Structures are given as C-alpha cells and as structure tokens.
Amino acid sequence: MYIGLGIALLVIGAILTFAIGPDRVEGVDLEMIGYIFMAGGVLAILLSLVLGRPRGPRGYTSRRVSRTDPRTGEAYDEVQVDPDRR
C-alpha cells in the first residue's frame, strides 16, 4: 500500500528538486521541499517492506509416530500436529 505512495513522493520530490529549481517561487525553497518529499517517499517504501512481510512462520509441522499397544500388540499410527510453528 505504501509503495505507490512512496514512488509518488519520490517523483514529486525529484521534480521539485531537479526540474523546477530553487528560484521559481519567492520565499519558498522548493529544493528543500523536494528533498523532504523524497525522504518521505523512501521512508514510505521502507515501511511497506518492513510491515508487509510475514510475521512469523506460516503453516504447520506434523510428525507421524508408529506405536504398538503393549497390552494388545496392535500397531497404530499417531500424527502430532503443531500449528503455526516450523
């Protein structure tokens, strides 16, 4: 979600910094505003990469154990499932 915003801020900041120049508007430093927009764009992209990644392992692990009942001698399989852990 923030990647698009970050790219837009980077583009707007680059236009303000490099294309318009510092002398076009009296009393406003467009070059500094452009640098601020570009820093905000980089921050938005970094936040999207950090917050968008998975938070912990996904899926489950399972273990199949074959056991024999000592009283009856009957063999059976037991499956142990551990959700959300790897």
Chimera marker file (.cmm) of the C-alpha trace (Angstrom):
<marker_set name="trace">
<marker id="1" x="0.000" y="0.000" z="0.000" r="1" g="1" b="0" radius="0.5"/>
<marker id="2" x="2.778" y="2.436" z="0.859" r="1" g="1" b="0" radius="0.5"/>
<marker id="3" x="4.896" y="1.535" z="-2.153" r="1" g="1" b="0" radius="0.5"/>
<marker id="4" x="2.708" y="3.553" z="-4.517" r="1" g="1" b="0" radius="0.5"/>
<marker id="5" x="2.693" y="6.494" z="-2.138" r="1" g="1" b="0" radius="0.5"/>
<marker id="6" x="6.463" y="6.252" z="-1.761" r="1" g="1" b="0" radius="0.5"/>
<marker id="7" x="7.035" y="6.221" z="-5.514" r="1" g="1" b="0" radius="0.5"/>
<marker id="8" x="4.700" y="9.209" z="-5.961" r="1" g="1" b="0" radius="0.5"/>
<marker id="9" x="6.530" y="11.160" z="-3.256" r="1" g="1" b="0" radius="0.5"/>
<marker id="10" x="9.883" y="10.324" z="-4.818" r="1" g="1" b="0" radius="0.5"/>
<marker id="11" x="8.741" y="11.522" z="-8.244" r="1" g="1" b="0" radius="0.5"/>
<marker id="12" x="7.185" y="14.739" z="-6.924" r="1" g="1" b="0" radius="0.5"/>
<marker id="13" x="10.269" y="15.421" z="-4.819" r="1" g="1" b="0" radius="0.5"/>
<marker id="14" x="12.608" y="14.846" z="-7.745" r="1" g="1" b="0" radius="0.5"/>
<marker id="15" x="10.567" y="17.204" z="-9.926" r="1" g="1" b="0" radius="0.5"/>
<marker id="16" x="10.613" y="19.901" z="-7.248" r="1" g="1" b="0" radius="0.5"/>
<marker id="17" x="14.320" y="19.452" z="-6.583" r="1" g="1" b="0" radius="0.5"/>
<marker id="18" x="15.821" y="18.995" z="-10.016" r="1" g="1" b="0" radius="0.5"/>
<marker id="19" x="13.331" y="20.269" z="-12.616" r="1" g="1" b="0" radius="0.5"/>
<marker id="20" x="11.772" y="23.385" z="-11.112" r="1" g="1" b="0" radius="0.5"/>
<marker id="21" x="14.844" y="24.707" z="-9.352" r="1" g="1" b="0" radius="0.5"/>
<marker id="22" x="15.256" y="26.901" z="-6.300" r="1" g="1" b="0" radius="0.5"/>
<marker id="23" x="14.451" y="30.319" z="-7.861" r="1" g="1" b="0" radius="0.5"/>
<marker id="24" x="10.919" y="29.845" z="-9.246" r="1" g="1" b="0" radius="0.5"/>
<marker id="25" x="8.821" y="30.814" z="-6.197" r="1" g="1" b="0" radius="0.5"/>
<marker id="26" x="9.699" y="33.740" z="-3.910" r="1" g="1" b="0" radius="0.5"/>
<marker id="27" x="10.002" y="32.916" z="-0.227" r="1" g="1" b="0" radius="0.5"/>
<marker id="28" x="9.698" y="29.130" z="-0.690" r="1" g="1" b="0" radius="0.5"/>
<marker id="29" x="12.677" y="26.817" z="-1.002" r="1" g="1" b="0" radius="0.5"/>
<marker id="30" x="11.320" y="24.264" z="-3.470" r="1" g="1" b="0" radius="0.5"/>
<marker id="31" x="14.604" y="22.372" z="-3.494" r="1" g="1" b="0" radius="0.5"/>
<marker id="32" x="14.342" y="21.661" z="0.250" r="1" g="1" b="0" radius="0.5"/>
<marker id="33" x="10.668" y="20.708" z="-0.079" r="1" g="1" b="0" radius="0.5"/>
<marker id="34" x="11.670" y="18.293" z="-2.856" r="1" g="1" b="0" radius="0.5"/>
<marker id="35" x="14.295" y="16.689" z="-0.643" r="1" g="1" b="0" radius="0.5"/>
<marker id="36" x="11.726" y="16.332" z="2.151" r="1" g="1" b="0" radius="0.5"/>
<marker id="37" x="9.271" y="14.669" z="-0.259" r="1" g="1" b="0" radius="0.5"/>
<marker id="38" x="11.966" y="12.269" z="-1.457" r="1" g="1" b="0" radius="0.5"/>
<marker id="39" x="12.888" y="11.360" z="2.146" r="1" g="1" b="0" radius="0.5"/>
<marker id="40" x="9.209" y="10.728" z="2.881" r="1" g="1" b="0" radius="0.5"/>
<marker id="41" x="8.991" y="8.521" z="-0.211" r="1" g="1" b="0" radius="0.5"/>
<marker id="42" x="11.971" y="6.438" z="0.865" r="1" g="1" b="0" radius="0.5"/>
<marker id="43" x="10.502" y="6.115" z="4.358" r="1" g="1" b="0" radius="0.5"/>
<marker id="44" x="7.113" y="5.014" z="2.955" r="1" g="1" b="0" radius="0.5"/>
<marker id="45" x="8.764" y="2.358" z="0.782" r="1" g="1" b="0" radius="0.5"/>
<marker id="46" x="10.877" y="1.066" z="3.682" r="1" g="1" b="0" radius="0.5"/>
<marker id="47" x="7.827" y="0.910" z="5.957" r="1" g="1" b="0" radius="0.5"/>
<marker id="48" x="5.884" y="-1.040" z="3.364" r="1" g="1" b="0" radius="0.5"/>
<marker id="49" x="8.705" y="-3.550" z="3.056" r="1" g="1" b="0" radius="0.5"/>
<marker id="50" x="9.080" y="-3.943" z="6.831" r="1" g="1" b="0" radius="0.5"/>
<marker id="51" x="5.379" y="-4.061" z="7.709" r="1" g="1" b="0" radius="0.5"/>
<marker id="52" x="4.348" y="-6.084" z="4.682" r="1" g="1" b="0" radius="0.5"/>
<marker id="53" x="6.484" y="-9.129" z="5.385" r="1" g="1" b="0" radius="0.5"/>
<marker id="54" x="5.038" y="-12.186" z="7.127" r="1" g="1" b="0" radius="0.5"/>
<marker id="55" x="5.062" y="-12.026" z="10.905" r="1" g="1" b="0" radius="0.5"/>
<marker id="56" x="6.346" y="-15.407" z="11.848" r="1" g="1" b="0" radius="0.5"/>
<marker id="57" x="6.216" y="-18.799" z="10.303" r="1" g="1" b="0" radius="0.5"/>
<marker id="58" x="3.203" y="-19.946" z="8.351" r="1" g="1" b="0" radius="0.5"/>
<marker id="59" x="1.736" y="-23.404" z="8.129" r="1" g="1" b="0" radius="0.5"/>
<marker id="60" x="2.278" y="-26.269" z="10.478" r="1" g="1" b="0" radius="0.5"/>
<marker id="61" x="4.557" y="-29.159" z="11.205" r="1" g="1" b="0" radius="0.5"/>
<marker id="62" x="3.433" y="-32.706" z="11.671" r="1" g="1" b="0" radius="0.5"/>
<marker id="63" x="5.106" y="-35.802" z="12.976" r="1" g="1" b="0" radius="0.5"/>
<marker id="64" x="3.911" y="-39.326" z="12.387" r="1" g="1" b="0" radius="0.5"/>
<marker id="65" x="4.736" y="-41.848" z="15.086" r="1" g="1" b="0" radius="0.5"/>
<marker id="66" x="4.065" y="-45.578" z="14.791" r="1" g="1" b="0" radius="0.5"/>
<marker id="67" x="3.264" y="-47.160" z="18.127" r="1" g="1" b="0" radius="0.5"/>
<marker id="68" x="2.334" y="-50.595" z="19.354" r="1" g="1" b="0" radius="0.5"/>
<marker id="69" x="-0.080" y="-51.092" z="22.209" r="1" g="1" b="0" radius="0.5"/>
<marker id="70" x="1.829" y="-53.211" z="24.764" r="1" g="1" b="0" radius="0.5"/>
<marker id="71" x="-1.332" y="-54.882" z="26.074" r="1" g="1" b="0" radius="0.5"/>
<marker id="72" x="-2.920" y="-55.897" z="22.792" r="1" g="1" b="0" radius="0.5"/>
<marker id="73" x="0.055" y="-55.831" z="20.425" r="1" g="1" b="0" radius="0.5"/>
<marker id="74" x="-1.959" y="-53.753" z="17.980" r="1" g="1" b="0" radius="0.5"/>
<marker id="75" x="0.023" y="-51.273" z="15.874" r="1" g="1" b="0" radius="0.5"/>
<marker id="76" x="-1.318" y="-47.817" z="15.192" r="1" g="1" b="0" radius="0.5"/>
<marker id="77" x="-0.064" y="-44.553" z="13.738" r="1" g="1" b="0" radius="0.5"/>
<marker id="78" x="-0.283" y="-41.313" z="15.640" r="1" g="1" b="0" radius="0.5"/>
<marker id="79" x="0.007" y="-37.936" z="13.910" r="1" g="1" b="0" radius="0.5"/>
<marker id="80" x="1.060" y="-34.996" z="16.058" r="1" g="1" b="0" radius="0.5"/>
<marker id="81" x="0.324" y="-31.598" z="14.525" r="1" g="1" b="0" radius="0.5"/>
<marker id="82" x="1.929" y="-28.395" z="15.769" r="1" g="1" b="0" radius="0.5"/>
<marker id="83" x="0.160" y="-25.440" z="14.095" r="1" g="1" b="0" radius="0.5"/>
<marker id="84" x="1.896" y="-22.135" z="13.376" r="1" g="1" b="0" radius="0.5"/>
<marker id="85" x="5.385" y="-23.415" z="14.146" r="1" g="1" b="0" radius="0.5"/>
<marker id="86" x="8.188" y="-24.688" z="11.980" r="1" g="1" b="0" radius="0.5"/>
<link id1="1" id2="2" r="1" g="1" b="0" radius="0.2"/>
<link id1="2" id2="3" r="1" g="1" b="0" radius="0.2"/>
<link id1="3" id2="4" r="1" g="1" b="0" radius="0.2"/>
<link id1="4" id2="5" r="1" g="1" b="0" radius="0.2"/>
<link id1="5" id2="6" r="1" g="1" b="0" radius="0.2"/>
<link id1="6" id2="7" r="1" g="1" b="0" radius="0.2"/>
<link id1="7" id2="8" r="1" g="1" b="0" radius="0.2"/>
<link id1="8" id2="9" r="1" g="1" b="0" radius="0.2"/>
<link id1="9" id2="10" r="1" g="1" b="0" radius="0.2"/>
<link id1="10" id2="11" r="1" g="1" b="0" radius="0.2"/>
<link id1="11" id2="12" r="1" g="1" b="0" radius="0.2"/>
<link id1="12" id2="13" r="1" g="1" b="0" radius="0.2"/>
<link id1="13" id2="14" r="1" g="1" b="0" radius="0.2"/>
<link id1="14" id2="15" r="1" g="1" b="0" radius="0.2"/>
<link id1="15" id2="16" r="1" g="1" b="0" radius="0.2"/>
<link id1="16" id2="17" r="1" g="1" b="0" radius="0.2"/>
<link id1="17" id2="18" r="1" g="1" b="0" radius="0.2"/>
<link id1="18" id2="19" r="1" g="1" b="0" radius="0.2"/>
<link id1="19" id2="20" r="1" g="1" b="0" radius="0.2"/>
<link id1="20" id2="21" r="1" g="1" b="0" radius="0.2"/>
<link id1="21" id2="22" r="1" g="1" b="0" radius="0.2"/>
<link id1="22" id2="23" r="1" g="1" b="0" radius="0.2"/>
<link id1="23" id2="24" r="1" g="1" b="0" radius="0.2"/>
<link id1="24" id2="25" r="1" g="1" b="0" radius="0.2"/>
<link id1="25" id2="26" r="1" g="1" b="0" radius="0.2"/>
<link id1="26" id2="27" r="1" g="1" b="0" radius="0.2"/>
<link id1="27" id2="28" r="1" g="1" b="0" radius="0.2"/>
<link id1="28" id2="29" r="1" g="1" b="0" radius="0.2"/>
<link id1="29" id2="30" r="1" g="1" b="0" radius="0.2"/>
<link id1="30" id2="31" r="1" g="1" b="0" radius="0.2"/>
<link id1="31" id2="32" r="1" g="1" b="0" radius="0.2"/>
<link id1="32" id2="33" r="1" g="1" b="0" radius="0.2"/>
<link id1="33" id2="34" r="1" g="1" b="0" radius="0.2"/>
<link id1="34" id2="35" r="1" g="1" b="0" radius="0.2"/>
<link id1="35" id2="36" r="1" g="1" b="0" radius="0.2"/>
<link id1="36" id2="37" r="1" g="1" b="0" radius="0.2"/>
<link id1="37" id2="38" r="1" g="1" b="0" radius="0.2"/>
<link id1="38" id2="39" r="1" g="1" b="0" radius="0.2"/>
<link id1="39" id2="40" r="1" g="1" b="0" radius="0.2"/>
<link id1="40" id2="41" r="1" g="1" b="0" radius="0.2"/>
<link id1="41" id2="42" r="1" g="1" b="0" radius="0.2"/>
<link id1="42" id2="43" r="1" g="1" b="0" radius="0.2"/>
<link id1="43" id2="44" r="1" g="1" b="0" radius="0.2"/>
<link id1="44" id2="45" r="1" g="1" b="0" radius="0.2"/>
<link id1="45" id2="46" r="1" g="1" b="0" radius="0.2"/>
<link id1="46" id2="47" r="1" g="1" b="0" radius="0.2"/>
<link id1="47" id2="48" r="1" g="1" b="0" radius="0.2"/>
<link id1="48" id2="49" r="1" g="1" b="0" radius="0.2"/>
<link id1="49" id2="50" r="1" g="1" b="0" radius="0.2"/>
<link id1="50" id2="51" r="1" g="1" b="0" radius="0.2"/>
<link id1="51" id2="52" r="1" g="1" b="0" radius="0.2"/>
<link id1="52" id2="53" r="1" g="1" b="0" radius="0.2"/>
<link id1="53" id2="54" r="1" g="1" b="0" radius="0.2"/>
<link id1="54" id2="55" r="1" g="1" b="0" radius="0.2"/>
<link id1="55" id2="56" r="1" g="1" b="0" radius="0.2"/>
<link id1="56" id2="57" r="1" g="1" b="0" radius="0.2"/>
<link id1="57" id2="58" r="1" g="1" b="0" radius="0.2"/>
<link id1="58" id2="59" r="1" g="1" b="0" radius="0.2"/>
<link id1="59" id2="60" r="1" g="1" b="0" radius="0.2"/>
<link id1="60" id2="61" r="1" g="1" b="0" radius="0.2"/>
<link id1="61" id2="62" r="1" g="1" b="0" radius="0.2"/>
<link id1="62" id2="63" r="1" g="1" b="0" radius="0.2"/>
<link id1="63" id2="64" r="1" g="1" b="0" radius="0.2"/>
<link id1="64" id2="65" r="1" g="1" b="0" radius="0.2"/>
<link id1="65" id2="66" r="1" g="1" b="0" radius="0.2"/>
<link id1="66" id2="67" r="1" g="1" b="0" radius="0.2"/>
<link id1="67" id2="68" r="1" g="1" b="0" radius="0.2"/>
<link id1="68" id2="69" r="1" g="1" b="0" radius="0.2"/>
<link id1="69" id2="70" r="1" g="1" b="0" radius="0.2"/>
<link id1="70" id2="71" r="1" g="1" b="0" radius="0.2"/>
<link id1="71" id2="72" r="1" g="1" b="0" radius="0.2"/>
<link id1="72" id2="73" r="1" g="1" b="0" radius="0.2"/>
<link id1="73" id2="74" r="1" g="1" b="0" radius="0.2"/>
<link id1="74" id2="75" r="1" g="1" b="0" radius="0.2"/>
<link id1="75" id2="76" r="1" g="1" b="0" radius="0.2"/>
<link id1="76" id2="77" r="1" g="1" b="0" radius="0.2"/>
<link id1="77" id2="78" r="1" g="1" b="0" radius="0.2"/>
<link id1="78" id2="79" r="1" g="1" b="0" radius="0.2"/>
<link id1="79" id2="80" r="1" g="1" b="0" radius="0.2"/>
<link id1="80" id2="81" r="1" g="1" b="0" radius="0.2"/>
<link id1="81" id2="82" r="1" g="1" b="0" radius="0.2"/>
<link id1="82" id2="83" r="1" g="1" b="0" radius="0.2"/>
<link id1="83" id2="84" r="1" g="1" b="0" radius="0.2"/>
<link id1="84" id2="85" r="1" g="1" b="0" radius="0.2"/>
<link id1="85" id2="86" r="1" g="1" b="0" radius="0.2"/>
</marker_set>
